[in-house]
């Protein structure tokens, strides 16, 4: 892992934003797997970022999905900045790339 600065108030908050930028939408447990961080820390970061208006959550059954806030006044600039911050994070990009996002079709070979 590259020594990541904390422009958003803490390393966990920054890494959650980076992961959300790469994943587009996610939930707390998935983020803990991708970030290899404790669930409580990720949940605190998510709620703090939502309170600050950087991300938005929506219910999906019993799960709460989070994404970058589409109503954030500088959303495009934030997305570009986060994408730029992910460049040295090859480990994070690799974990996101290998993440399975939907069920495998029945009968499909592994």
N, C-alpha and C positions, 0 to 999 in steps of 0.2 A: 504494500500500500504506500502510496506517495504521501508525504507529509502535507496534509490538506489544511489550508487556512480555514478560519471560521467566520466568513463574512456575514453569516446570518445568525450570529449570537452563540453558536456552539457547534462542535464538530458533528454531533448527531443531527442537529437541525439542518446543517449544510448537506450532509450525506443523504438525508431523507429527501431533500429537494432535488439533489442530483439523481437519485433513483427514480423519483416521480417524473422527472424530465425524460429519462430514458424509457420508463415503463408506460408513461402517459396516464395511467390510472392504476391504483393498487390499494391494498388494505394492510393493516398493521402487521399481521403475521407473515404475510408474503415479504414485506419490507424487512422484517427481522431475519428471514432466511437469506435474502439478497445482501443485506448489510452486515450480517453476522453480528448483530447487536442485541442487547436485551430488550424484551418486549416492552417493559415499563419505560425504558428510555425512548424507544421509538414512539410509543403512544404519547408520552409527554411532548415530544418534538412535534408530532402531528397536531395535537390540540393547541400548542403554542403558535404554530404556523397558521392554523385556521383562525385563531383569535386575532393574529396580526393581519389577516386578510390575504396572505400569500397563496394559500391553498383553500380548496373548498371540498367538503365532504357531502356524500349523499348516501342514503340507506339503500342497501340491496339485500333484501331479506333480513337476516340477523347480522349482516356484515355492513360495515361503513366503508365505502370506497372513497379514496381521496385522489385529487388531481390538482394541478396548478389552477388557481382561480381564474376562470375565463373573464371575470369582470374586473380583475386587477388592472389598475390604470396603466401600468407599464408592463403588461404581460409579454409582449413581443420582445422587449429589451431583456426582461428577466429570462425568457427562454433562450435567447442567444447567449446571455452570460452563463447560464447553467450548462449549456452545451459546450461552451468554451472551457468551463471548469472540469467537465468530464474527460477532456482530452488526455490528461496524464493518468486517469483512473482506469487503466487497462483491466485490472482485476475486477472492478465493479462492472465494466462494460461486458466482460466475458460472462460473469454470473448472470447478468440480465439476458444476454443472448441465449444462454442455455436453459433459461427458465421456461417451463412448459405452461402456457397460458390457457389451454383448452383441452378437453378430453380427446384421447386418441380414438379415431374411428375403429369400430370393431372389425377384427380380422386383418387389420393393417400390420405388416411386419415391423418389428422393432428395427 
